[in-house]
């Protein structure tokens, strides 16, 4: 879907800077903590403020080679608190993130790819097609495996490696435990041995 960021006109007319955006936070995504499906952001132009924060909430980013990313909130008397100030320092070197947050400077696609912020880039004409093809590629993987990957990363991201292993093996990450006990976990190896494509059931 399209996102133009926060409505600055509404803000100038009195909308609270800390407005409640409802379930999932801004655009229904930035605080959707338990989302177990992969999210691809396809950025076709300027990802500014809230639009950039929405892209940061995605798992993967593909961008047109003319896209630019920036968070100008500090120059407007606020901060990007729908995830930008929290996620950007985790996705970029701290000094680069601080510069972008404090000055609102723009980052082009080449630089964003250099830092791993953007996974892929292409022409604007090919953006939608390549994003859909990428989604189809991901959809070849077992849905419970994808959910387990997101859950394990979400629950262990800030842990040291030993603690992360213990947490993953403890049984407290439900999506991981569900995947291990699933029919799909049996179907994958069986399909491989029978030299056919697996038929995922999501259970």
ZADO-1210 file (C-alpha; in nm, 4 decimals, padded with zeros to 6 digits):
<atoms>
<atom x="00.0000" y="00.0000" z="00.0000" code="UNK" pos="1"/>
<atom x="00.1001" y="00.3611" z="-00.0408" code="UNK" pos="2"/>
<atom x="00.2219" y="00.5637" z="00.2546" code="UNK" pos="3"/>
<atom x="00.2880" y="00.9357" z="00.2446" code="UNK" pos="4"/>
<atom x="00.4071" y="00.9533" z="00.6054" code="UNK" pos="5"/>
<atom x="00.2550" y="01.1607" z="00.8829" code="UNK" pos="6"/>
<atom x="00.0067" y="01.4255" z="00.7732" code="UNK" pos="7"/>
<atom x="00.1911" y="01.7463" z="00.8636" code="UNK" pos="8"/>
<atom x="-00.1124" y="01.9563" z="00.7722" code="UNK" pos="9"/>
<atom x="-00.3159" y="01.7647" z="01.0308" code="UNK" pos="10"/>
<atom x="-00.0348" y="01.8183" z="01.2804" code="UNK" pos="11"/>
<atom x="-00.0357" y="02.1924" z="01.2142" code="UNK" pos="12"/>
<atom x="-00.4098" y="02.1915" z="01.2800" code="UNK" pos="13"/>
<atom x="-00.3717" y="02.0284" z="01.6191" code="UNK" pos="14"/>
<atom x="-00.3344" y="01.6521" z="01.5756" code="UNK" pos="15"/>
<atom x="-00.1320" y="01.5281" z="01.8726" code="UNK" pos="16"/>
<atom x="00.2277" y="01.4359" z="01.7949" code="UNK" pos="17"/>
<atom x="00.1785" y="01.1290" z="02.0142" code="UNK" pos="18"/>
<atom x="-00.1530" y="01.0295" z="01.8562" code="UNK" pos="19"/>
<atom x="-00.2686" y="00.6714" z="01.9098" code="UNK" pos="20"/>
<atom x="-00.2522" y="00.4994" z="01.5714" code="UNK" pos="21"/>
<atom x="-00.4413" y="00.1946" z="01.6979" code="UNK" pos="22"/>
<atom x="-00.3472" y="-00.1752" z="01.6699" code="UNK" pos="23"/>
<atom x="-00.0119" y="-00.2263" z="01.5019" code="UNK" pos="24"/>
<atom x="00.0982" y="00.1332" z="01.5505" code="UNK" pos="25"/>
<atom x="00.1603" y="00.3704" z="01.2599" code="UNK" pos="26"/>
<atom x="00.0075" y="00.2358" z="00.9365" code="UNK" pos="27"/>
<atom x="-00.0890" y="-00.0797" z="01.1271" code="UNK" pos="28"/>
<atom x="00.2634" y="-00.2221" z="01.0993" code="UNK" pos="29"/>
<atom x="00.5307" y="-00.0417" z="01.3011" code="UNK" pos="30"/>
<atom x="00.4212" y="-00.1997" z="01.6312" code="UNK" pos="31"/>
<atom x="00.2751" y="-00.5256" z="01.5042" code="UNK" pos="32"/>
<atom x="00.5087" y="-00.7318" z="01.7205" code="UNK" pos="33"/>
<atom x="00.3705" y="-01.0813" z="01.6621" code="UNK" pos="34"/>
<atom x="00.3293" y="-01.0685" z="01.2847" code="UNK" pos="35"/>
<atom x="00.4471" y="-01.4085" z="01.1609" code="UNK" pos="36"/>
<atom x="00.4294" y="-01.3433" z="00.7864" code="UNK" pos="37"/>
<atom x="00.7202" y="-01.1967" z="00.5868" code="UNK" pos="38"/>
<atom x="00.6819" y="-00.8305" z="00.4938" code="UNK" pos="39"/>
<atom x="00.8492" y="-00.6821" z="00.1853" code="UNK" pos="40"/>
<atom x="00.8721" y="-00.3053" z="00.1441" code="UNK" pos="41"/>
<atom x="00.8859" y="-00.1940" z="-00.2202" code="UNK" pos="42"/>
<atom x="01.0083" y="00.1661" z="-00.2158" code="UNK" pos="43"/>
<atom x="00.9360" y="00.3530" z="-00.5368" code="UNK" pos="44"/>
<atom x="01.0472" y="00.7065" z="-00.4532" code="UNK" pos="45"/>
<atom x="01.1025" y="00.9150" z="-00.1421" code="UNK" pos="46"/>
<atom x="01.0745" y="00.7188" z="00.1836" code="UNK" pos="47"/>
<atom x="01.0367" y="01.0146" z="00.4173" code="UNK" pos="48"/>
<atom x="00.9612" y="01.0193" z="00.7887" code="UNK" pos="49"/>
<atom x="00.6722" y="00.7834" z="00.8545" code="UNK" pos="50"/>
<atom x="00.7134" y="00.6257" z="00.5118" code="UNK" pos="51"/>
<atom x="01.0735" y="00.5388" z="00.5971" code="UNK" pos="52"/>
<atom x="00.9648" y="00.4085" z="00.9377" code="UNK" pos="53"/>
<atom x="00.7142" y="00.1830" z="00.7651" code="UNK" pos="54"/>
<atom x="00.9900" y="00.0434" z="00.5416" code="UNK" pos="55"/>
<atom x="01.2093" y="-00.0118" z="00.8485" code="UNK" pos="56"/>
<atom x="00.9316" y="-00.2237" z="01.0006" code="UNK" pos="57"/>
<atom x="00.9462" y="-00.4602" z="00.7019" code="UNK" pos="58"/>
<atom x="01.1650" y="-00.7704" z="00.6946" code="UNK" pos="59"/>
<atom x="01.3049" y="-00.6995" z="00.3492" code="UNK" pos="60"/>
<atom x="01.3384" y="-00.3904" z="00.1315" code="UNK" pos="61"/>
<atom x="01.3555" y="-00.3629" z="-00.2451" code="UNK" pos="62"/>
<atom x="01.3866" y="-00.0115" z="-00.3837" code="UNK" pos="63"/>
<atom x="01.3814" y="00.1650" z="-00.7165" code="UNK" pos="64"/>
<atom x="01.7288" y="00.2904" z="-00.7985" code="UNK" pos="65"/>
<atom x="01.6023" y="00.6487" z="-00.7694" code="UNK" pos="66"/>
<atom x="01.4614" y="00.6043" z="-00.4169" code="UNK" pos="67"/>
<atom x="01.5874" y="00.8069" z="-00.1216" code="UNK" pos="68"/>
<atom x="01.5483" y="00.7569" z="00.2521" code="UNK" pos="69"/>
<atom x="01.5415" y="01.0237" z="00.5213" code="UNK" pos="70"/>
<atom x="01.3852" y="01.1244" z="00.8518" code="UNK" pos="71"/>
<atom x="01.3443" y="01.5043" z="00.8718" code="UNK" pos="72"/>
<atom x="01.1530" y="01.5070" z="01.2018" code="UNK" pos="73"/>
<atom x="01.4262" y="01.6784" z="01.4067" code="UNK" pos="74"/>
<atom x="01.4117" y="01.9731" z="01.1647" code="UNK" pos="75"/>
<atom x="01.0368" y="01.9940" z="01.2359" code="UNK" pos="76"/>
<atom x="01.0666" y="01.9981" z="01.6143" code="UNK" pos="77"/>
<atom x="00.9787" y="01.6316" z="01.6714" code="UNK" pos="78"/>
<atom x="01.1490" y="01.2912" z="01.6403" code="UNK" pos="79"/>
<atom x="01.0667" y="00.9818" z="01.4286" code="UNK" pos="80"/>
<atom x="00.9059" y="00.7926" z="01.7152" code="UNK" pos="81"/>
<atom x="00.7091" y="00.5453" z="01.5039" code="UNK" pos="82"/>
<atom x="01.0220" y="00.3334" z="01.4939" code="UNK" pos="83"/>
<atom x="01.2834" y="00.5467" z="01.3199" code="UNK" pos="84"/>
<atom x="01.4704" y="00.6538" z="01.6319" code="UNK" pos="85"/>
<atom x="01.4627" y="00.2936" z="01.7587" code="UNK" pos="86"/>
<atom x="01.5156" y="00.0879" z="01.4445" code="UNK" pos="87"/>
<atom x="01.7576" y="00.3007" z="01.2441" code="UNK" pos="88"/>
<atom x="02.0513" y="00.2636" z="01.4901" code="UNK" pos="89"/>
<atom x="01.9937" y="-00.1135" z="01.4786" code="UNK" pos="90"/>
<atom x="02.0034" y="-00.1232" z="01.0997" code="UNK" pos="91"/>
<atom x="02.2895" y="00.1177" z="01.0294" code="UNK" pos="92"/>
<atom x="02.6234" y="00.1986" z="01.1926" code="UNK" pos="93"/>
<atom x="02.5372" y="00.4140" z="01.4939" code="UNK" pos="94"/>
<atom x="02.7186" y="00.7253" z="01.3718" code="UNK" pos="95"/>
<atom x="02.5441" y="00.7116" z="01.0328" code="UNK" pos="96"/>
<atom x="02.2057" y="00.6650" z="01.1985" code="UNK" pos="97"/>
<atom x="02.2737" y="00.9544" z="01.4364" code="UNK" pos="98"/>
<atom x="02.3661" y="01.1807" z="01.1456" code="UNK" pos="99"/>
<atom x="02.0466" y="01.0957" z="00.9588" code="UNK" pos="100"/>
<atom x="01.8315" y="01.1388" z="01.2689" code="UNK" pos="101"/>
<atom x="01.9904" y="01.4678" z="01.3741" code="UNK" pos="102"/>
<atom x="02.0209" y="01.6379" z="01.0355" code="UNK" pos="103"/>
<atom x="01.7568" y="01.4751" z="00.8161" code="UNK" pos="104"/>
<atom x="02.0140" y="01.4038" z="00.5468" code="UNK" pos="105"/>
<atom x="01.9068" y="01.1861" z="00.2570" code="UNK" pos="106"/>
<atom x="02.0467" y="00.8419" z="00.1831" code="UNK" pos="107"/>
<atom x="02.0391" y="00.7090" z="-00.1715" code="UNK" pos="108"/>
<atom x="01.9900" y="00.3476" z="-00.2732" code="UNK" pos="109"/>
<atom x="02.3567" y="00.2713" z="-00.3380" code="UNK" pos="110"/>
<atom x="02.4559" y="00.3817" z="00.0121" code="UNK" pos="111"/>
<atom x="02.1563" y="00.2032" z="00.1651" code="UNK" pos="112"/>
<atom x="02.2610" y="-00.1198" z="-00.0054" code="UNK" pos="113"/>
<atom x="02.6200" y="-00.0736" z="00.1082" code="UNK" pos="114"/>
<atom x="02.5021" y="-00.0724" z="00.4698" code="UNK" pos="115"/>
<atom x="02.2566" y="-00.3595" z="00.4174" code="UNK" pos="116"/>
<atom x="01.9528" y="-00.1406" z="00.4764" code="UNK" pos="117"/>
<atom x="01.8184" y="-00.2263" z="00.1301" code="UNK" pos="118"/>
<atom x="01.8357" y="-00.5842" z="00.0029" code="UNK" pos="119"/>
<atom x="01.7828" y="-00.5240" z="-00.3670" code="UNK" pos="120"/>
<atom x="01.7403" y="-00.2407" z="-00.6148" code="UNK" pos="121"/>
<atom x="01.6058" y="-00.2204" z="-00.9665" code="UNK" pos="122"/>
<atom x="01.4528" y="00.0233" z="-01.2111" code="UNK" pos="123"/>
<atom x="01.1251" y="00.1873" z="-01.1141" code="UNK" pos="124"/>
<atom x="00.9596" y="00.0128" z="-01.4079" code="UNK" pos="125"/>
<atom x="01.0581" y="-00.3301" z="-01.2745" code="UNK" pos="126"/>
<atom x="00.9974" y="-00.2624" z="-00.9038" code="UNK" pos="127"/>
<atom x="00.6494" y="-00.4086" z="-00.8630" code="UNK" pos="128"/>
<atom x="00.7281" y="-00.7091" z="-01.0826" code="UNK" pos="129"/>
<atom x="01.0475" y="-00.7925" z="-00.8943" code="UNK" pos="130"/>
<atom x="00.8841" y="-00.7441" z="-00.5538" code="UNK" pos="131"/>
<atom x="00.6071" y="-00.9871" z="-00.6488" code="UNK" pos="132"/>
<atom x="00.8577" y="-01.2379" z="-00.7878" code="UNK" pos="133"/>
<atom x="01.0542" y="-01.2126" z="-00.4627" code="UNK" pos="134"/>
<atom x="00.7359" y="-01.2754" z="-00.2637" code="UNK" pos="135"/>
<atom x="00.6638" y="-01.5844" z="-00.4757" code="UNK" pos="136"/>
<atom x="01.0192" y="-01.7067" z="-00.4129" code="UNK" pos="137"/>
<atom x="00.9740" y="-01.6700" z="-00.0364" code="UNK" pos="138"/>
<atom x="00.6352" y="-01.8411" z="-00.0575" code="UNK" pos="139"/>
<atom x="00.8086" y="-02.1589" z="-00.1763" code="UNK" pos="140"/>
<atom x="00.9355" y="-02.2031" z="00.1802" code="UNK" pos="141"/>
<atom x="00.7194" y="-02.3658" z="00.4456" code="UNK" pos="142"/>
<atom x="00.4912" y="-02.1087" z="00.6124" code="UNK" pos="143"/>
<atom x="00.5557" y="-02.2475" z="00.9603" code="UNK" pos="144"/>
<atom x="00.9306" y="-02.2250" z="00.8980" code="UNK" pos="145"/>
<atom x="00.8959" y="-01.8603" z="00.7983" code="UNK" pos="146"/>
<atom x="00.6906" y="-01.7902" z="01.1107" code="UNK" pos="147"/>
<atom x="00.9472" y="-01.9724" z="01.3266" code="UNK" pos="148"/>
<atom x="01.2359" y="-01.7754" z="01.1758" code="UNK" pos="149"/>
<atom x="01.0644" y="-01.4463" z="01.2562" code="UNK" pos="150"/>
<atom x="00.9724" y="-01.5585" z="01.6076" code="UNK" pos="151"/>
<atom x="01.3195" y="-01.6877" z="01.6960" code="UNK" pos="152"/>
<atom x="01.4894" y="-01.3728" z="01.5679" code="UNK" pos="153"/>
<atom x="01.2361" y="-01.1515" z="01.7447" code="UNK" pos="154"/>
<atom x="01.2781" y="-01.3294" z="02.0789" code="UNK" pos="155"/>
<atom x="01.6577" y="-01.3653" z="02.0737" code="UNK" pos="156"/>
<atom x="01.7813" y="-01.0640" z="01.8771" code="UNK" pos="157"/>
<atom x="01.9306" y="-00.8808" z="02.1764" code="UNK" pos="158"/>
<atom x="02.0690" y="-01.1894" z="02.3527" code="UNK" pos="159"/>
<atom x="02.4192" y="-01.3301" z="02.3573" code="UNK" pos="160"/>
<atom x="02.4537" y="-01.6485" z="02.1516" code="UNK" pos="161"/>
<atom x="02.4445" y="-01.8923" z="02.4439" code="UNK" pos="162"/>
<atom x="02.1302" y="-01.7349" z="02.5902" code="UNK" pos="163"/>
<atom x="01.9700" y="-01.7308" z="02.2462" code="UNK" pos="164"/>
<atom x="02.0311" y="-02.1042" z="02.2029" code="UNK" pos="165"/>
<atom x="01.8848" y="-02.1778" z="02.5462" code="UNK" pos="166"/>
<atom x="01.5776" y="-01.9688" z="02.4749" code="UNK" pos="167"/>
<atom x="01.5218" y="-02.1321" z="02.1369" code="UNK" pos="168"/>
<atom x="01.5555" y="-02.4840" z="02.2821" code="UNK" pos="169"/>
<atom x="01.3483" y="-02.4096" z="02.5930" code="UNK" pos="170"/>
<atom x="01.0114" y="-02.4498" z="02.4227" code="UNK" pos="171"/>
<atom x="00.8981" y="-02.0990" z="02.5108" code="UNK" pos="172"/>
<atom x="00.9020" y="-01.9809" z="02.1479" code="UNK" pos="173"/>
<atom x="00.5699" y="-02.1263" z="02.0385" code="UNK" pos="174"/>
<atom x="00.6154" y="-02.0820" z="01.6634" code="UNK" pos="175"/>
<atom x="00.9443" y="-02.2736" z="01.6729" code="UNK" pos="176"/>
<atom x="00.7944" y="-02.5556" z="01.8799" code="UNK" pos="177"/>
<atom x="00.4899" y="-02.5716" z="01.6496" code="UNK" pos="178"/>
<atom x="00.7144" y="-02.5961" z="01.3430" code="UNK" pos="179"/>
<atom x="00.9165" y="-02.8842" z="01.4912" code="UNK" pos="180"/>
<atom x="00.6002" y="-03.0854" z="01.5613" code="UNK" pos="181"/>
<atom x="00.4307" y="-03.0063" z="01.2302" code="UNK" pos="182"/>
<atom x="00.3347" y="-03.2240" z="00.9360" code="UNK" pos="183"/>
<atom x="00.5328" y="-02.9855" z="00.7176" code="UNK" pos="184"/>
<atom x="00.8528" y="-03.0727" z="00.9069" code="UNK" pos="185"/>
<atom x="00.8002" y="-03.4305" z="00.7883" code="UNK" pos="186"/>
<atom x="00.6818" y="-03.3353" z="00.4411" code="UNK" pos="187"/>
<atom x="00.9986" y="-03.1419" z="00.3533" code="UNK" pos="188"/>
<atom x="01.2486" y="-03.4281" z="00.3954" code="UNK" pos="189"/>
<atom x="00.9992" y="-03.6736" z="00.2412" code="UNK" pos="190"/>
<atom x="00.9530" y="-03.4572" z="-00.0684" code="UNK" pos="191"/>
<atom x="01.3301" y="-03.4198" z="-00.0987" code="UNK" pos="192"/>
<atom x="01.3831" y="-03.7971" z="-00.0846" code="UNK" pos="193"/>
<atom x="01.1071" y="-03.8514" z="-00.3407" code="UNK" pos="194"/>
<atom x="01.2510" y="-03.5797" z="-00.5670" code="UNK" pos="195"/>
<atom x="00.9330" y="-03.3740" z="-00.5819" code="UNK" pos="196"/>
<atom x="00.8158" y="-03.0338" z="-00.4674" code="UNK" pos="197"/>
<atom x="00.6819" y="-03.0266" z="-00.1110" code="UNK" pos="198"/>
<atom x="00.3126" y="-02.9708" z="-00.0478" code="UNK" pos="199"/>
<atom x="00.2937" y="-02.7414" z="00.2528" code="UNK" pos="200"/>
<atom x="-00.0164" y="-02.7511" z="00.4704" code="UNK" pos="201"/>
<atom x="00.0833" y="-02.4944" z="00.7301" code="UNK" pos="202"/>
<atom x="00.0251" y="-02.7481" z="01.0039" code="UNK" pos="203"/>
</atoms>
